[in-house]
């Protein structure tokens, strides 16, 4: 299948993946997951052919108020009720779009977000996107239990952490895993990583500093 080239996929789980013009999919099984419970970090570089204005207002190929589900992990409990997702949400109104890391338990969604206008997507400009979550039992790195964070980086700015949340209820996982799906609306992905470690902020900043040197 023809598709965009990507950087090395770094993960600590077995997976089957494919890639194409629209994104990636990972089938997870045997209790070994790219998305890790109960804590972890996932990051990637995205170079979109669309801007915030494109998805807020719409173009001849993109409807206005569009939400781009960058990745989603759905648990069959049912999948529309229990999930984790990272997305770009342009459904909130003109000028109000934002990056989001969300989780839903029994259909009730809670959202960490980054809405600084300086970090919104621009056509063909790389953005670093990192989602981080802690466990409910302990929390990690001195963070509270069930903390969700989203970080965004640009070529001219270091990784910036958005508004964090502490989940009231976690999505209920299933023993045989789920399907991790990516849909980036034609954007190029690279340097994708997934780890069970809750990475310190300084390591996330360092990762993005390394990545953006490839584009400067």
Order of alpha helices (4+ residues) and beta strands (2+ residues): beta-beta-beta-alpha-beta-beta-beta-beta-beta-beta-beta-beta-beta-beta-alpha
